[in-house]
Amino acid sequence: MNRIVSRVVSIVAAFFGLIYLAPSLMRSLLPLLPQALAIKIFYLTPRSFSSPMQALVQMSFGVVLLVFAYRRWRTPSRRLAQYTRHQEGDAVRFEVLPATAPISAPVTLFALIFAAAMVSSTAGGIWVLGIFFVAVAALLLLVDQRGIEAGRPRSFRLGKDSIEFNGTLLRRDDIHHLKIGNKYAGNVEIVYDADRSIPTGRLLGLAGRKKLAAVAYRIEIESGGKAYVVAAGLDEVTARGIAAEITKTLAPSG
């Protein structure tokens, strides 16, 4: 079901991306559409450009939507992270696939509506606001809020007395601490007090943060006064599983 929703979102985003990237093309297609749909698209389609900057802002918004659609289509929809292990000589190689970063539909829709309104407007100087809202839309759609590394597959090699990852080799005796971290605290809860209503914006923010927290766990190893990230973009169960594997393997025998 998640894959179907992801595909639908990709198609819709690509469609509107083309509207803003090539408005003249979309306007020429309107006569071929049913009248009710054509009228709605007409009012969503950018009007004539009031300035070169206005045209640039509108096309930038189209590029953001198209890049988002492409990434969403290509990225597998994984609600949970997963890892596999296989023997590699005397050590074990772990391949870790992070969970797909969730998108808060209400927050994203809210930002896109405002971005579309600002970008499509032809009022004098409004393109300045358009740049701001395009940047916000790009931040929400294209940037993984968990961190750049959270969405990338990881691989590490675990032996009896060392662990190797990203070209870094740490000996067991040099490791001070192994921990499971989460920048969103992991246990975020939304509490509603009937006597003190929660503003809609804050409520949407908390809901989005809760979804991110569920797949924002990471495994960190501290050595020589520095923290190294071994794996990121994990759900709690996967994070605990990987941490247990590392702890058990590196534990001194006897």
N, C-alpha and C positions, 0 to 999 in steps of 0.2 A: 504493500500500500504506500509506504514512504517513497519507494522508487517511482510510482505512478505520479504522486504529488510533485516530486522533484522534476519529473519530465514536463508536467503541465506548467509549473512555474517557469521552467526554462523556455518553453515555447512562447508563453505570454510575454516574458521579458524580452525575448528576441524580436517579437512582433512590434512592441512599442519602441524598442531600440531602433528598428528600421524606420519607424514613424519619425523619430527625431533626427536620425542620421540622413534620411533621404525623404524629406517632407513632400517634395514635388512628385516623387514616385508614388507615395501613398495617396496624394490628392488625385492622381490620375486613375487610381484603382477604385475610388469611391463610387463611380457610376455602376460598377460591376457588383456592388454589394447590395443586400436588402436595404430599403430606405431607412428603416429604424436604426440599423447598425451603422449605416453610412452617416447619419446625422450625429450619432454619438461620437464616432471617430473624427468627424469634422471638427467638433469642439475640443477634442483632445489633441488634434494635430496643430503643431506650431503655425502661427500666422506668418505673414510676410516679415522678413527680417528688417528691424529698424536700424541696424548698424552691423558692421562686420563683427564686432564683439558679441552682439546678440546671436549672430549665426554661429560663432565659435562655441558659445555656451550651449546652444541647443544641440550641436553636433557632439560636443563632449558628453552631454547627458546620454545621447544615443550610444556612444562608445561604451560608457559605463554599463548600460543595460545589456549590450551585446556581449561584453566580456563576462559579465555575471552569468548570462544565459549559457555561454560556452563552458564556463567552469562548473556550473551546476549540472549540466548535461554529462560532462566527462567524469565528475567526481562520484564514486560509488556512495550510495546512501547507507552509512553504517551508524546505527544508533549506539552501538557499543564497540569498543576497541577490541582487538584480538591479537594473539601472538602465537607463533609456531616455533618449535625448537627442533634442531637436528644435530647429530653428532658431527664434529669437525675435528678429527684427530683426538687429542686428549681433552678437548674442550667441547662446549656446546654453543652453537650459534642460535641466537634468538632473533626472529624477524617480527617486528611489531608494527601493526597497522592501527593508526589512531582512529577514533570515532570522527565522523563528519561533523564539522561545526554546525550547530543548529542556528536557524534564523528566526528571530522573533517577528512573526508575521505582523502583529499590530504596530510595533515600532517601525518596522521597515515600510509598511504601507503608509503610515503617517508621514514619514520622511519623504517618500516618493510623491505623495499627493502635493506636498508643499513644494518640492523640487519642480514637479511638472507645472505647477501654477506659476512659479517664478520664472522658469525657463521659457514658458509659452507666452508670457506677457510681453507686450511691445511698449509698455510705458517707458518714458525717458529715464535712463540710468538704472532701470530695474535689472539689467544684466549683472550688475555688481552683486545683488542679492542672489541672482541665479548661480553665480560662481560658488557662493557659500553653500547653497543647498545641493548643488552637484557634488561638492566635496563631501558633504555629510552623507549623501546617498552612496558615494564611492566607499566611504569609511565603513558604512553598515553592510554593504553588499560584497565588497572585494577584500576586506581586511579581516583576518581571523582574530576575533577579540581575545582569544586565549593566548595569542602570541604567534609570531611567524613560524616558529619551530613546531608548534602543536599539531599542524596539519600534515607534517611530513612523516613518511614511514621511517622507522628507525631499525638499526641492526646493531647488535653487540655480541661479543664473544666472551663467554664466561668459563673460566678455568678454576682449578682448585685453589690457586693462590693469586689470581689476577682477573681483571675485567678490562676488555678493550672495546672502545667505541669512538667513532668519529676521529680515528687516528690517535686517540689518547689511550695510553696503557697505565692502569693504576694497580699497584701491588696491594695485596691484602693488608700488609703491615702499614701501608701509607694511608689507608682509608680510616677516617675518624668517625664518620657517621653516615648512615643511609636513612633517608626519610621519604615520606610521601607528602608532596606539597600540593596546594590548590590556591591560586590567587583569588578565587572567589569564595573561599572558606568551605565550600562543599555542602555545608548544612544550612544554606540560606532558606529561610521559611517566610512565607507571606502571611502576616497576621492582620486580621481585620478587626478593628475596634468600632463597634456600632456608635459609640459616643464621639469618636474622632475619625471622621471619614478620611480616606487616603486619596490624594489627588490622582487623577487618571494617569498623568505622566509618570508619577512615581510608581504607581501600581504596575504599569507596563514595563518600567525599568526593572523592578524587582522580579517580575515574571521572566524577563529575558535573562537576567542574571542567574536565576535559578536553573534555567535550561543550560546555560553555559557551565555552571558549576558542576553539573552532573557528568560532564565529559572534559573537565579541565584539570584532572589530576596529572601529576608528573612524578617521576622517580628521580631523586637527586642524591648524589654522592658527594660528601665533603672530604676534601683531601688537600693538605698544604694550605689551609686557609681559604680555599676556593670551592664553590659549589658547582658541580658538573651535572648537567641534565642528561640522563641516560635514555629516558623515554618520556613523551608528553602527549597530551590530547587523549588521555585515558579515562575510562569510567572507574569507579571505586573498586569494583571486583577485580578488574584486570590489573589495576595498579597494585593491589594487595597480592595478587598472584605472582606478578613479576618480582616484587620486593621479597616475597617469601623464597622464590627460586634463587635469587642472588644471595640472600642471607644464609640459606641452607648450604649452598655450594661453597661459599667463602668461609663458613664456620670452621675453626681449627678442629682437626680430628683428634680423637682421644681425649 
